[in-house]
Amino acid sequence: MQLKDKVAIITGSASGIGKEIAMEYAREGARVAIADLSLAAAQATADEIVKSGGQAMAVAMDVTDEAAVDAGTAAVVERFGGLDVMISNAGIQIIAPIVDFTYADWKKLSAIHTDGAFLTTRAAMRAMIKQGRGGSIIYMGSVHSHLASPLKSAYVTAKHGLLGLARTVAKEGAKDGIRANVICPGFVRTPLVDKQIPEQAQALGISEADVIKNVMLKDTVDGEFTTVQDVAQCAVFLAAFKTNALTGQSITVSHGWHMQ
């Protein structure tokens, strides 16, 4: 029970990586807020956690909406009595060559990944400073926080930006015991990645099997996808760490695809 009685908000946690983190946090004793664009989907995940003996609530949250982020965070603080962990996980992927990338798609992706990270960070820091017991802010980065790939200009740019935000939060938050770190997974077999496989196959003119073997997993040490549980365990470790010794860092969970 490494997170016993900790309160955590996890954005985009009705499915995929976020859901697995929420489930793992609940198993470790945390009270979890499932923050998602779909309240129905968030409620379904929260109900699943409660049926398993955990504590959870659902929050409708569009991370690009300032009022929604602030109101959702306030609701969690009121219900659970504080906030100890904020995980900025909500994200999308849009694949296209730069010359074909529409400005509307660029702004949409940037708003979710970058603006969403800022808004959730600001709300979390305000709550954490007010309560006076510190906290942990965790960003869901990517190997693409450190490397680039074709067709992913907006995504790579946004994920690089999270490193800068986390390092700044680490500097500003230290006096209040607030830590900030970035988890940088490799390819995780989620619906988001499954959607990319045929898109990349078409864009690159290769088979879907070749996308998996020669694009996605080519540089791993064992040809394996990172799992949602791999990422969830890392998120537990970062949230449970007790001092400012580990802050402003990125941890890459990628089967050796990127080694720092």
HELIX and SHEET records of a PDB file:
HELIX    1   1 GLY A   16  ARG A   27  1                                  12    
HELIX    2   2 LEU A   39  LYS A   51  1                                  13    
HELIX    3   3 GLU A   66  PHE A   80  1                                  15    
HELIX    4   4 ILE A   98  ASP A  100  5                                   3    
HELIX    5   5 TYR A  103  SER A  110  1                                   8    
HELIX    6   6 ALA A  111  ASP A  115  3                                   5    
HELIX    7   7 GLY A  116  GLN A  131  1                                  16    
HELIX    8   8 VAL A  143  SER A  145  5                                   3    
HELIX    9   9 SER A  153  GLY A  173  1                                  21    
HELIX   10  10 ALA A  174  ASP A  176  5                                   3    
HELIX   11  11 PRO A  191  LEU A  204  1                                  14    
HELIX   12  12 GLU A  208  ASP A  210  1                                   3    
HELIX   13  13 VAL A  211  MET A  216  3                                   6    
HELIX   14  14 VAL A  228  ALA A  240  1                                  13    
SHEET    1   A 7 GLN A  55  ALA A  60  0                                        
SHEET    2   A 7 ARG A  31  ASP A  36  1                                        
SHEET    3   A 7 VAL A   7  THR A  11  1                                        
SHEET    4   A 7 VAL A  85  SER A  88  1                                        
SHEET    5   A 7 GLY A 135  MET A 140  1                                        
SHEET    6   A 7 ILE A 178  PRO A 185  1                                        
SHEET    7   A 7 GLN A 249  VAL A 253  1                                        
END                                                                             
